[in-house]
Amino acid sequence: MRYTEDMSYKTFTCSIARRCGGCELLAVPYELQLRRKHESMKELFARVTEQDGATVEPVRGMQEPLAYRHKAATPFAPGSRATGNRMRCGFYERGSHRIVYCKECLVEAPEARSVLRDVARIADELHISAYDEDRGRGVLRHAVVRMGYATNDVLLTIVTNGSKLPHAAQFVQRMRALHPRISSIVQNVNDRRTNAILGTRNHTLWGPGIMHDRLLGCEFEIGPTSFYQTNPEQTEVLYALAIEGLGDATSMLDAYCGTGTIGLCAAHAKECDLHVVGVEQVSNAVGCARRNARANHVNNRCSFVCDDATTWMAKQSAAQFDAVVLDPPRAGSTPAFLEGVVGLAPKRVVYVSCNPVTQVRDLAILRDGGYRVERIVPVDLFPHTKHVETVVTCSRSA
Ligand code: SAH
């Protein structure tokens, strides 16, 4: 069923919405959510639009704002009498570590939640214990599942406290029998007492230990610890806007590049004309980016460096790029990185952001360096939540 004009005013209900807190806007019709997000972006960018004459374009929303999350996760905790001693799984209740059980989630890809629930069920049957975060004991901490968007791959990652996973072979066999679409199962070891879900060590239990997906006609290898956008349909919208922002650039820097997705999609879209250098601090992601360049036959034009973006930038006084794309995490970029960009004097800077508040802060540094904002496009990657991503294109004033 496609999302029609009439359904834009439909609201959706979820029995755990209040406690889970993931979809704060679920009760607001989608059209209205998009309009509200547009208004809040106009307010946030008011100074920028006044100074540079650009307007905030309407938020690019989804046709059907459901089942868009292709990554789902659950924490585990030991059961109690209330759960019939079955281990708990679901979502953390808003602002706490109490787990709210979830049977199905409206915004997750079909089957994702049932894979996670079955991890708990099979673990109980095999007497694999859940991690008790108060005592720091037990085995199973989290599970994360990634469902391919353009492929049928499913990568299941089981996070354990320590490297021991009792009955691993039986666990794999049972999960595969229940969910034949699973294409790989990886054990990730996290033995730190931390809120971070993933540790750094991966051990493949079955399959290739990675998955593949396609965005804008490019194939990507995704490892259990590498960053990959969770809403692929809207990621294509986001990346297409970033690529439009490059104009006629023949060389670009892809800063904070993850597995190289933006630069590689751009190199693919621009055929032979575009050279790309990507910078990313997570070494696993850089390894994926290099393999992704080869898989898409653009490795002669795309190279990737593993470094902190700011440290790397400090060494680039002689580099030349027609365009710089940056896609930093929520904290935004750094003054030193942005000043380095100004020093390189690319014609265009395309700033992709998952936190427009830090983006507006950072844009002031580019403005001081002579860049003017030409285009601001918000994209709704997370319908029913307050999040908005933005693609801002700046050009150097003559
Ligand atoms: N453009 C990619 C990744 C965006 S997420 C995509 O769309 O998939 C931000 C990325 O920045 C993450 O991969 C994160 O590991 C990386 N990162 C965070 N801080 C960094 C830093 N200081 N230097 C380089 N990369 C960094």
Boltz pocket constraint, residues with backbone or C-beta under 6 A from the ligand:
constraints:
  - pocket:
      binder: B
      contacts: [[A, 227], [A, 228], [A, 229], [A, 255], [A, 256], [A, 257], [A, 258], [A, 259], [A, 260], [A, 261], [A, 262], [A, 279], [A, 280], [A, 281], [A, 282], [A, 285], [A, 307], [A, 308], [A, 309], [A, 310], [A, 327], [A, 328], [A, 329]]
      max_distance: 6.0
